[in-house]
Amino acid sequence: MLTIRNLRKDNKMSQQELADVLNITREALSHYETGRREPNLRMLMKMSEYFGVSIDYLVTGREYVKSDRKLK
């Protein structure tokens, strides 16, 4: 997930610093950033809260935009 890497770098943090904040190993964070592993919902919530972004943004790299389309 390049979004996580970009947020980390924008905040001038090392992988170890962010891993410490999230209470995970640096290796786990590296795997999230490279796409080798996907963070679970609890971890996405923690990252979302820390960086002040939506979970949707973390997952897609795009902000949520309300659609006018209706499900049938």
PDB file of N, CA, C and O in Angstrom:
ATOM      1  N   MET A   1       0.848  -1.183   0.000  1.00  0.00           N
ATOM      2  CA  MET A   1       0.000   0.000   0.000  1.00  0.00           C
ATOM      3  C   MET A   1       0.893   1.245   0.000  1.00  0.00           C
ATOM      4  O   MET A   1       1.414   1.674   1.030  1.00  0.00           O
ATOM      5  N   LEU A   2       1.038   1.785  -1.170  1.00  0.00           N
ATOM      6  CA  LEU A   2       1.889   2.957  -1.299  1.00  0.00           C
ATOM      7  C   LEU A   2       1.363   4.129  -0.485  1.00  0.00           C
ATOM      8  O   LEU A   2       2.134   4.998  -0.080  1.00  0.00           O
ATOM      9  N   THR A   3       0.066   4.158  -0.246  1.00  0.00           N
ATOM     10  CA  THR A   3      -0.524   5.249   0.530  1.00  0.00           C
ATOM     11  C   THR A   3       0.095   5.322   1.921  1.00  0.00           C
ATOM     12  O   THR A   3       0.381   6.411   2.418  1.00  0.00           O
ATOM     13  N   ILE A   4       0.301   4.170   2.549  1.00  0.00           N
ATOM     14  CA  ILE A   4       0.895   4.150   3.889  1.00  0.00           C
ATOM     15  C   ILE A   4       2.315   4.694   3.829  1.00  0.00           C
ATOM     16  O   ILE A   4       2.709   5.509   4.663  1.00  0.00           O
ATOM     17  N   ARG A   5       3.077   4.246   2.848  1.00  0.00           N
ATOM     18  CA  ARG A   5       4.452   4.733   2.691  1.00  0.00           C
ATOM     19  C   ARG A   5       4.455   6.244   2.471  1.00  0.00           C
ATOM     20  O   ARG A   5       5.249   6.963   3.079  1.00  0.00           O
ATOM     21  N   ASN A   6       3.571   6.721   1.604  1.00  0.00           N
ATOM     22  CA  ASN A   6       3.521   8.157   1.320  1.00  0.00           C
ATOM     23  C   ASN A   6       3.152   8.962   2.557  1.00  0.00           C
ATOM     24  O   ASN A   6       3.754  10.005   2.816  1.00  0.00           O
ATOM     25  N   LEU A   7       2.174   8.495   3.324  1.00  0.00           N
ATOM     26  CA  LEU A   7       1.793   9.197   4.554  1.00  0.00           C
ATOM     27  C   LEU A   7       2.955   9.216   5.542  1.00  0.00           C
ATOM     28  O   LEU A   7       3.219  10.234   6.181  1.00  0.00           O
ATOM     29  N   ARG A   8       3.642   8.092   5.662  1.00  0.00           N
ATOM     30  CA  ARG A   8       4.790   8.010   6.581  1.00  0.00           C
ATOM     31  C   ARG A   8       5.869   8.995   6.163  1.00  0.00           C
ATOM     32  O   ARG A   8       6.401   9.728   6.996  1.00  0.00           O
ATOM     33  N   LYS A   9       6.193   9.013   4.880  1.00  0.00           N
ATOM     34  CA  LYS A   9       7.249   9.910   4.397  1.00  0.00           C
ATOM     35  C   LYS A   9       6.829  11.373   4.494  1.00  0.00           C
ATOM     36  O   LYS A   9       7.646  12.230   4.831  1.00  0.00           O
ATOM     37  N   ASP A  10       5.563  11.668   4.201  1.00  0.00           N
ATOM     38  CA  ASP A  10       5.065  13.042   4.333  1.00  0.00           C
ATOM     39  C   ASP A  10       5.190  13.541   5.766  1.00  0.00           C
ATOM     40  O   ASP A  10       5.359  14.737   6.002  1.00  0.00           O
ATOM     41  N   ASN A  11       5.106  12.614   6.723  1.00  0.00           N
ATOM     42  CA  ASN A  11       5.233  12.965   8.138  1.00  0.00           C
ATOM     43  C   ASN A  11       6.660  12.803   8.647  1.00  0.00           C
ATOM     44  O   ASN A  11       6.917  12.871   9.849  1.00  0.00           O
ATOM     45  N   LYS A  12       7.595  12.586   7.700  1.00  0.00           N
ATOM     46  CA  LYS A  12       9.027  12.482   8.006  1.00  0.00           C
ATOM     47  C   LYS A  12       9.313  11.451   9.099  1.00  0.00           C
ATOM     48  O   LYS A  12      10.055  11.709  10.047  1.00  0.00           O
ATOM     49  N   MET A  13       8.703  10.280   8.936  1.00  0.00           N
ATOM     50  CA  MET A  13       8.873   9.199   9.907  1.00  0.00           C
ATOM     51  C   MET A  13       9.620   8.043   9.256  1.00  0.00           C
ATOM     52  O   MET A  13       9.462   7.773   8.066  1.00  0.00           O
ATOM     53  N   SER A  14      10.431   7.370  10.055  1.00  0.00           N
ATOM     54  CA  SER A  14      11.057   6.133   9.591  1.00  0.00           C
ATOM     55  C   SER A  14      10.049   4.999   9.755  1.00  0.00           C
ATOM     56  O   SER A  14       9.039   5.143  10.443  1.00  0.00           O
ATOM     57  N   GLN A  15      10.336   3.881   9.118  1.00  0.00           N
ATOM     58  CA  GLN A  15       9.469   2.716   9.302  1.00  0.00           C
ATOM     59  C   GLN A  15       9.436   2.322  10.776  1.00  0.00           C
ATOM     60  O   GLN A  15       8.380   1.973  11.305  1.00  0.00           O
ATOM     61  N   GLN A  16      10.588   2.379  11.437  1.00  0.00           N
ATOM     62  CA  GLN A  16      10.635   1.975  12.843  1.00  0.00           C
ATOM     63  C   GLN A  16       9.787   2.898  13.711  1.00  0.00           C
ATOM     64  O   GLN A  16       9.092   2.432  14.614  1.00  0.00           O
ATOM     65  N   GLU A  17       9.836   4.200  13.448  1.00  0.00           N
ATOM     66  CA  GLU A  17       9.039   5.144  14.239  1.00  0.00           C
ATOM     67  C   GLU A  17       7.547   4.867  14.095  1.00  0.00           C
ATOM     68  O   GLU A  17       6.820   4.843  15.088  1.00  0.00           O
ATOM     69  N   LEU A  18       7.089   4.660  12.867  1.00  0.00           N
ATOM     70  CA  LEU A  18       5.664   4.387  12.670  1.00  0.00           C
ATOM     71  C   LEU A  18       5.292   3.028  13.241  1.00  0.00           C
ATOM     72  O   LEU A  18       4.227   2.877  13.840  1.00  0.00           O
ATOM     73  N   ALA A  19       6.153   2.047  13.064  1.00  0.00           N
ATOM     74  CA  ALA A  19       5.890   0.718  13.630  1.00  0.00           C
ATOM     75  C   ALA A  19       5.735   0.805  15.144  1.00  0.00           C
ATOM     76  O   ALA A  19       4.866   0.149  15.718  1.00  0.00           O
ATOM     77  N   ASP A  20       6.570   1.612  15.791  1.00  0.00           N
ATOM     78  CA  ASP A  20       6.471   1.782  17.246  1.00  0.00           C
ATOM     79  C   ASP A  20       5.132   2.406  17.631  1.00  0.00           C
ATOM     80  O   ASP A  20       4.505   1.981  18.602  1.00  0.00           O
ATOM     81  N   VAL A  21       4.692   3.409  16.876  1.00  0.00           N
ATOM     82  CA  VAL A  21       3.404   4.057  17.145  1.00  0.00           C
ATOM     83  C   VAL A  21       2.266   3.049  17.011  1.00  0.00           C
ATOM     84  O   VAL A  21       1.330   3.046  17.811  1.00  0.00           O
ATOM     85  N   LEU A  22       2.356   2.190  15.987  1.00  0.00           N
ATOM     86  CA  LEU A  22       1.295   1.220  15.710  1.00  0.00           C
ATOM     87  C   LEU A  22       1.432  -0.059  16.529  1.00  0.00           C
ATOM     88  O   LEU A  22       0.562  -0.929  16.494  1.00  0.00           O
ATOM     89  N   ASN A  23       2.534  -0.161  17.264  1.00  0.00           N
ATOM     90  CA  ASN A  23       2.811  -1.338  18.094  1.00  0.00           C
ATOM     91  C   ASN A  23       2.905  -2.620  17.254  1.00  0.00           C
ATOM     92  O   ASN A  23       2.339  -3.658  17.596  1.00  0.00           O
ATOM     93  N   ILE A  24       3.645  -2.504  16.136  1.00  0.00           N
ATOM     94  CA  ILE A  24       3.916  -3.655  15.276  1.00  0.00           C
ATOM     95  C   ILE A  24       5.409  -3.666  14.966  1.00  0.00           C
ATOM     96  O   ILE A  24       6.123  -2.720  15.300  1.00  0.00           O
ATOM     97  N   THR A  25       5.876  -4.725  14.333  1.00  0.00           N
ATOM     98  CA  THR A  25       7.289  -4.776  13.959  1.00  0.00           C
ATOM     99  C   THR A  25       7.528  -3.942  12.704  1.00  0.00           C
ATOM    100  O   THR A  25       6.612  -3.690  11.922  1.00  0.00           O
ATOM    101  N   ARG A  26       8.765  -3.525  12.530  1.00  0.00           N
ATOM    102  CA  ARG A  26       9.137  -2.792  11.328  1.00  0.00           C
ATOM    103  C   ARG A  26       8.906  -3.666  10.095  1.00  0.00           C
ATOM    104  O   ARG A  26       8.507  -3.177   9.038  1.00  0.00           O
ATOM    105  N   GLU A  27       9.163  -4.958  10.248  1.00  0.00           N
ATOM    106  CA  GLU A  27       8.977  -5.891   9.134  1.00  0.00           C
ATOM    107  C   GLU A  27       7.505  -5.957   8.706  1.00  0.00           C
ATOM    108  O   GLU A  27       7.202  -5.980   7.513  1.00  0.00           O
ATOM    109  N   ALA A  28       6.597  -5.986   9.683  1.00  0.00           N
ATOM    110  CA  ALA A  28       5.164  -6.014   9.359  1.00  0.00           C
ATOM    111  C   ALA A  28       4.777  -4.748   8.592  1.00  0.00           C
ATOM    112  O   ALA A  28       4.047  -4.816   7.603  1.00  0.00           O
ATOM    113  N   LEU A  29       5.265  -3.603   9.048  1.00  0.00           N
ATOM    114  CA  LEU A  29       4.971  -2.347   8.355  1.00  0.00           C
ATOM    115  C   LEU A  29       5.528  -2.375   6.938  1.00  0.00           C
ATOM    116  O   LEU A  29       4.861  -1.946   5.996  1.00  0.00           O
ATOM    117  N   SER A  30       6.733  -2.873   6.787  1.00  0.00           N
ATOM    118  CA  SER A  30       7.340  -2.987   5.465  1.00  0.00           C
ATOM    119  C   SER A  30       6.480  -3.845   4.542  1.00  0.00           C
ATOM    120  O   SER A  30       6.303  -3.514   3.369  1.00  0.00           O
ATOM    121  N   HIS A  31       5.952  -4.930   5.062  1.00  0.00           N
ATOM    122  CA  HIS A  31       5.080  -5.806   4.268  1.00  0.00           C
ATOM    123  C   HIS A  31       3.778  -5.099   3.888  1.00  0.00           C
ATOM    124  O   HIS A  31       3.267  -5.301   2.787  1.00  0.00           O
ATOM    125  N   TYR A  32       3.239  -4.276   4.782  1.00  0.00           N
ATOM    126  CA  TYR A  32       2.042  -3.495   4.449  1.00  0.00           C
ATOM    127  C   TYR A  32       2.360  -2.517   3.312  1.00  0.00           C
ATOM    128  O   TYR A  32       1.587  -2.373   2.365  1.00  0.00           O
ATOM    129  N   GLU A  33       3.508  -1.852   3.428  1.00  0.00           N
ATOM    130  CA  GLU A  33       3.874  -0.842   2.436  1.00  0.00           C
ATOM    131  C   GLU A  33       4.137  -1.445   1.057  1.00  0.00           C
ATOM    132  O   GLU A  33       3.835  -0.819   0.041  1.00  0.00           O
ATOM    133  N   THR A  34       4.688  -2.640   1.015  1.00  0.00           N
ATOM    134  CA  THR A  34       5.022  -3.266  -0.272  1.00  0.00           C
ATOM    135  C   THR A  34       3.891  -4.118  -0.825  1.00  0.00           C
ATOM    136  O   THR A  34       3.966  -4.577  -1.965  1.00  0.00           O
ATOM    137  N   GLY A  35       2.844  -4.337  -0.036  1.00  0.00           N
ATOM    138  CA  GLY A  35       1.717  -5.136  -0.493  1.00  0.00           C
ATOM    139  C   GLY A  35       1.878  -6.631  -0.278  1.00  0.00           C
ATOM    140  O   GLY A  35       1.055  -7.419  -0.745  1.00  0.00           O
ATOM    141  N   ARG A  36       2.922  -7.024   0.418  1.00  0.00           N
ATOM    142  CA  ARG A  36       3.109  -8.453   0.699  1.00  0.00           C
ATOM    143  C   ARG A  36       2.083  -8.966   1.695  1.00  0.00           C
ATOM    144  O   ARG A  36       1.724 -10.143   1.683  1.00  0.00           O
ATOM    145  N   ARG A  37       1.609  -8.061   2.565  1.00  0.00           N
ATOM    146  CA  ARG A  37       0.546  -8.373   3.528  1.00  0.00           C
ATOM    147  C   ARG A  37      -0.435  -7.222   3.529  1.00  0.00           C
ATOM    148  O   ARG A  37      -0.089  -6.088   3.196  1.00  0.00           O
ATOM    149  N   GLU A  38      -1.665  -7.528   3.907  1.00  0.00           N
ATOM    150  CA  GLU A  38      -2.672  -6.476   4.028  1.00  0.00           C
ATOM    151  C   GLU A  38      -3.029  -6.288   5.494  1.00  0.00           C
ATOM    152  O   GLU A  38      -3.250  -7.264   6.210  1.00  0.00           O
ATOM    153  N   PRO A  39      -3.087  -5.035   5.947  1.00  0.00           N
ATOM    154  CA  PRO A  39      -3.471  -4.793   7.340  1.00  0.00           C
ATOM    155  C   PRO A  39      -4.927  -5.185   7.569  1.00  0.00           C
ATOM    156  O   PRO A  39      -5.770  -5.025   6.687  1.00  0.00           O
ATOM    157  N   ASN A  40      -5.212  -5.700   8.766  1.00  0.00           N
ATOM    158  CA  ASN A  40      -6.599  -6.037   9.093  1.00  0.00           C
ATOM    159  C   ASN A  40      -7.365  -4.756   9.428  1.00  0.00           C
ATOM    160  O   ASN A  40      -6.784  -3.672   9.490  1.00  0.00           O
ATOM    161  N   LEU A  41      -8.657  -4.892   9.640  1.00  0.00           N
ATOM    162  CA  LEU A  41      -9.503  -3.722   9.883  1.00  0.00           C
ATOM    163  C   LEU A  41      -9.056  -2.936  11.110  1.00  0.00           C
ATOM    164  O   LEU A  41      -9.045  -1.706  11.087  1.00  0.00           O
ATOM    165  N   ARG A  42      -8.692  -3.626  12.164  1.00  0.00           N
ATOM    166  CA  ARG A  42      -8.250  -2.940  13.389  1.00  0.00           C
ATOM    167  C   ARG A  42      -7.013  -2.080  13.102  1.00  0.00           C
ATOM    168  O   ARG A  42      -6.917  -0.949  13.579  1.00  0.00           O
ATOM    169  N   MET A  43      -6.066  -2.619  12.318  1.00  0.00           N
ATOM    170  CA  MET A  43      -4.853  -1.866  11.986  1.00  0.00           C
ATOM    171  C   MET A  43      -5.185  -0.695  11.067  1.00  0.00           C
ATOM    172  O   MET A  43      -4.627   0.391  11.227  1.00  0.00           O
ATOM    173  N   LEU A  44      -6.079  -0.899  10.115  1.00  0.00           N
ATOM    174  CA  LEU A  44      -6.495   0.204   9.246  1.00  0.00           C
ATOM    175  C   LEU A  44      -7.135   1.322  10.063  1.00  0.00           C
ATOM    176  O   LEU A  44      -6.908   2.502   9.792  1.00  0.00           O
ATOM    177  N   MET A  45      -7.930   0.953  11.056  1.00  0.00           N
ATOM    178  CA  MET A  45      -8.562   1.955  11.925  1.00  0.00           C
ATOM    179  C   MET A  45      -7.502   2.737  12.694  1.00  0.00           C
ATOM    180  O   MET A  45      -7.602   3.957  12.832  1.00  0.00           O
ATOM    181  N   LYS A  46      -6.497   2.040  13.191  1.00  0.00           N
ATOM    182  CA  LYS A  46      -5.426   2.685  13.952  1.00  0.00           C
ATOM    183  C   LYS A  46      -4.644   3.662  13.063  1.00  0.00           C
ATOM    184  O   LYS A  46      -4.347   4.784  13.473  1.00  0.00           O
ATOM    185  N   MET A  47      -4.315   3.223  11.847  1.00  0.00           N
ATOM    186  CA  MET A  47      -3.588   4.090  10.909  1.00  0.00           C
ATOM    187  C   MET A  47      -4.441   5.288  10.502  1.00  0.00           C
ATOM    188  O   MET A  47      -3.947   6.413  10.424  1.00  0.00           O
ATOM    189  N   SER A  48      -5.712   5.041  10.245  1.00  0.00           N
ATOM    190  CA  SER A  48      -6.638   6.092   9.857  1.00  0.00           C
ATOM    191  C   SER A  48      -6.716   7.167  10.935  1.00  0.00           C
ATOM    192  O   SER A  48      -6.663   8.362  10.648  1.00  0.00           O
ATOM    193  N   GLU A  49      -6.842   6.724  12.159  1.00  0.00           N
ATOM    194  CA  GLU A  49      -6.921   7.651  13.287  1.00  0.00           C
ATOM    195  C   GLU A  49      -5.621   8.429  13.446  1.00  0.00           C
ATOM    196  O   GLU A  49      -5.645   9.642  13.652  1.00  0.00           O
ATOM    197  N   TYR A  50      -4.491   7.740  13.352  1.00  0.00           N
ATOM    198  CA  TYR A  50      -3.191   8.385  13.553  1.00  0.00           C
ATOM    199  C   TYR A  50      -2.930   9.459  12.495  1.00  0.00           C
ATOM    200  O   TYR A  50      -2.512  10.569  12.825  1.00  0.00           O
ATOM    201  N   PHE A  51      -3.176   9.129  11.231  1.00  0.00           N
ATOM    202  CA  PHE A  51      -2.876  10.065  10.148  1.00  0.00           C
ATOM    203  C   PHE A  51      -4.019  11.028   9.848  1.00  0.00           C
ATOM    204  O   PHE A  51      -3.834  11.982   9.092  1.00  0.00           O
ATOM    205  N   GLY A  52      -5.195  10.796  10.427  1.00  0.00           N
ATOM    206  CA  GLY A  52      -6.326  11.688  10.185  1.00  0.00           C
ATOM    207  C   GLY A  52      -6.887  11.574   8.779  1.00  0.00           C
ATOM    208  O   GLY A  52      -7.311  12.564   8.181  1.00  0.00           O
ATOM    209  N   VAL A  53      -6.881  10.347   8.255  1.00  0.00           N
ATOM    210  CA  VAL A  53      -7.434  10.092   6.922  1.00  0.00           C
ATOM    211  C   VAL A  53      -8.477   8.988   7.035  1.00  0.00           C
ATOM    212  O   VAL A  53      -8.560   8.300   8.052  1.00  0.00           O
ATOM    213  N   SER A  54      -9.267   8.826   5.985  1.00  0.00           N
ATOM    214  CA  SER A  54     -10.285   7.775   6.004  1.00  0.00           C
ATOM    215  C   SER A  54      -9.657   6.416   5.694  1.00  0.00           C
ATOM    216  O   SER A  54      -8.592   6.332   5.083  1.00  0.00           O
ATOM    217  N   ILE A  55     -10.328   5.371   6.123  1.00  0.00           N
ATOM    218  CA  ILE A  55      -9.891   4.019   5.775  1.00  0.00           C
ATOM    219  C   ILE A  55      -9.966   3.853   4.263  1.00  0.00           C
ATOM    220  O   ILE A  55      -9.102   3.212   3.664  1.00  0.00           O
ATOM    221  N   ASP A  56     -10.986   4.420   3.649  1.00  0.00           N
ATOM    222  CA  ASP A  56     -11.122   4.370   2.194  1.00  0.00           C
ATOM    223  C   ASP A  56      -9.871   4.929   1.524  1.00  0.00           C
ATOM    224  O   ASP A  56      -9.378   4.356   0.553  1.00  0.00           O
ATOM    225  N   TYR A  57      -9.364   6.029   2.030  1.00  0.00           N
ATOM    226  CA  TYR A  57      -8.151   6.626   1.469  1.00  0.00           C
ATOM    227  C   TYR A  57      -6.962   5.692   1.640  1.00  0.00           C
ATOM    228  O   TYR A  57      -6.161   5.542   0.718  1.00  0.00           O
ATOM    229  N   LEU A  58      -6.832   5.064   2.802  1.00  0.00           N
ATOM    230  CA  LEU A  58      -5.725   4.133   3.024  1.00  0.00           C
ATOM    231  C   LEU A  58      -5.769   2.974   2.038  1.00  0.00           C
ATOM    232  O   LEU A  58      -4.731   2.532   1.544  1.00  0.00           O
ATOM    233  N   VAL A  59      -6.959   2.487   1.755  1.00  0.00           N
ATOM    234  CA  VAL A  59      -7.111   1.306   0.902  1.00  0.00           C
ATOM    235  C   VAL A  59      -7.014   1.647  -0.585  1.00  0.00           C
ATOM    236  O   VAL A  59      -6.377   0.921  -1.348  1.00  0.00           O
ATOM    237  N   THR A  60      -7.642   2.747  -0.997  1.00  0.00           N
ATOM    238  CA  THR A  60      -7.717   3.058  -2.429  1.00  0.00           C
ATOM    239  C   THR A  60      -6.781   4.169  -2.875  1.00  0.00           C
ATOM    240  O   THR A  60      -6.445   4.265  -4.055  1.00  0.00           O
ATOM    241  N   GLY A  61      -6.361   5.005  -1.940  1.00  0.00           N
ATOM    242  CA  GLY A  61      -5.549   6.161  -2.311  1.00  0.00           C
ATOM    243  C   GLY A  61      -6.391   7.334  -2.779  1.00  0.00           C
ATOM    244  O   GLY A  61      -5.862   8.368  -3.186  1.00  0.00           O
ATOM    245  N   ARG A  62      -7.718   7.166  -2.717  1.00  0.00           N
ATOM    246  CA  ARG A  62      -8.639   8.226  -3.147  1.00  0.00           C
ATOM    247  C   ARG A  62      -9.558   8.580  -1.986  1.00  0.00           C
ATOM    248  O   ARG A  62      -9.912   7.732  -1.167  1.00  0.00           O
ATOM    249  N   GLU A  63      -9.931   9.846  -1.938  1.00  0.00           N
ATOM    250  CA  GLU A  63     -10.898  10.272  -0.936  1.00  0.00           C
ATOM    251  C   GLU A  63     -12.281   9.799  -1.351  1.00  0.00           C
ATOM    252  O   GLU A  63     -12.552   9.601  -2.535  1.00  0.00           O
ATOM    253  N   TYR A  64     -13.139   9.622  -0.379  1.00  0.00           N
ATOM    254  CA  TYR A  64     -14.516   9.201  -0.636  1.00  0.00           C
ATOM    255  C   TYR A  64     -15.268  10.319  -1.337  1.00  0.00           C
ATOM    256  O   TYR A  64     -15.248  11.466  -0.892  1.00  0.00           O
ATOM    257  N   VAL A  65     -15.925   9.982  -2.427  1.00  0.00           N
ATOM    258  CA  VAL A  65     -16.775  10.929  -3.145  1.00  0.00           C
ATOM    259  C   VAL A  65     -18.140  10.282  -3.274  1.00  0.00           C
ATOM    260  O   VAL A  65     -18.265   9.168  -3.780  1.00  0.00           O
ATOM    261  N   LYS A  66     -19.166  10.988  -2.811  1.00  0.00           N
ATOM    262  CA  LYS A  66     -20.520  10.440  -2.866  1.00  0.00           C
ATOM    263  C   LYS A  66     -20.963  10.312  -4.318  1.00  0.00           C
ATOM    264  O   LYS A  66     -20.833  11.245  -5.111  1.00  0.00           O
ATOM    265  N   SER A  67     -21.476   9.161  -4.639  1.00  0.00           N
ATOM    266  CA  SER A  67     -21.944   8.889  -5.996  1.00  0.00           C
ATOM    267  C   SER A  67     -23.447   9.114  -6.076  1.00  0.00           C
ATOM    268  O   SER A  67     -24.176   8.878  -5.112  1.00  0.00           O
ATOM    269  N   ASP A  68     -23.894   9.571  -7.228  1.00  0.00           N
ATOM    270  CA  ASP A  68     -25.328   9.734  -7.459  1.00  0.00           C
ATOM    271  C   ASP A  68     -25.963   8.441  -7.952  1.00  0.00           C
ATOM    272  O   ASP A  68     -27.184   8.352  -8.083  1.00  0.00           O
ATOM    273  N   ARG A  69     -25.141   7.451  -8.223  1.00  0.00           N
ATOM    274  CA  ARG A  69     -25.656   6.178  -8.724  1.00  0.00           C
ATOM    275  C   ARG A  69     -26.406   5.441  -7.625  1.00  0.00           C
ATOM    276  O   ARG A  69     -26.015   5.453  -6.457  1.00  0.00           O
ATOM    277  N   LYS A  70     -27.476   4.810  -8.027  1.00  0.00           N
ATOM    278  CA  LYS A  70     -28.288   4.052  -7.075  1.00  0.00           C
ATOM    279  C   LYS A  70     -28.190   2.578  -7.418  1.00  0.00           C
ATOM    280  O   LYS A  70     -28.142   2.208  -8.590  1.00  0.00           O
ATOM    281  N   LEU A  71     -28.161   1.741  -6.396  1.00  0.00           N
ATOM    282  CA  LEU A  71     -28.170   0.297  -6.609  1.00  0.00           C
ATOM    283  C   LEU A  71     -29.564  -0.143  -6.990  1.00  0.00           C
ATOM    284  O   LEU A  71     -30.550   0.394  -6.485  1.00  0.00           O
ATOM    285  N   LYS A  72     -29.653  -1.110  -7.871  1.00  0.00           N
ATOM    286  CA  LYS A  72     -30.975  -1.603  -8.295  1.00  0.00           C
ATOM    287  C   LYS A  72     -31.259  -2.932  -7.653  1.00  0.00           C
ATOM    288  O   LYS A  72     -32.319  -3.514  -7.882  1.00  0.00           O
TER     289      LYS A  72
END
